[in-house]
């Protein structure tokens, strides 16, 4: 059984190698997705947790995810590696 991974910035499931972020040397970064992390840095380094919450909410709503799942996802974001203090 393959390990299920989720981006430690936006909570996107990282289901395939092509969804994995990349380090500066081009190697895969297993913590973050390609949308959040490329070439060794965040694609939106200035984004705040609150802005990420809104971004994630918008994507989940567009994909018709139930409201309770959206709430769970938004509430979980602060626990991810990128957002921990």
Secondary structure as GFF3:
##gff-version 3
##sequence-region A 1 85
A	DSSP	beta_strand	5	6	.	.	.	ID=ss1
A	DSSP	beta_strand	13	14	.	.	.	ID=ss2
A	DSSP	three_ten_helix	17	19	.	.	.	ID=ss3
A	DSSP	beta_strand	20	22	.	.	.	ID=ss4
A	DSSP	beta_strand	28	33	.	.	.	ID=ss5
A	DSSP	beta_strand	37	38	.	.	.	ID=ss6
A	DSSP	beta_strand	41	42	.	.	.	ID=ss7
A	DSSP	alpha_helix	49	62	.	.	.	ID=ss8
A	DSSP	alpha_helix	67	76	.	.	.	ID=ss9
A	DSSP	three_ten_helix	77	79	.	.	.	ID=ss10
A	DSSP	three_ten_helix	81	83	.	.	.	ID=ss11
###
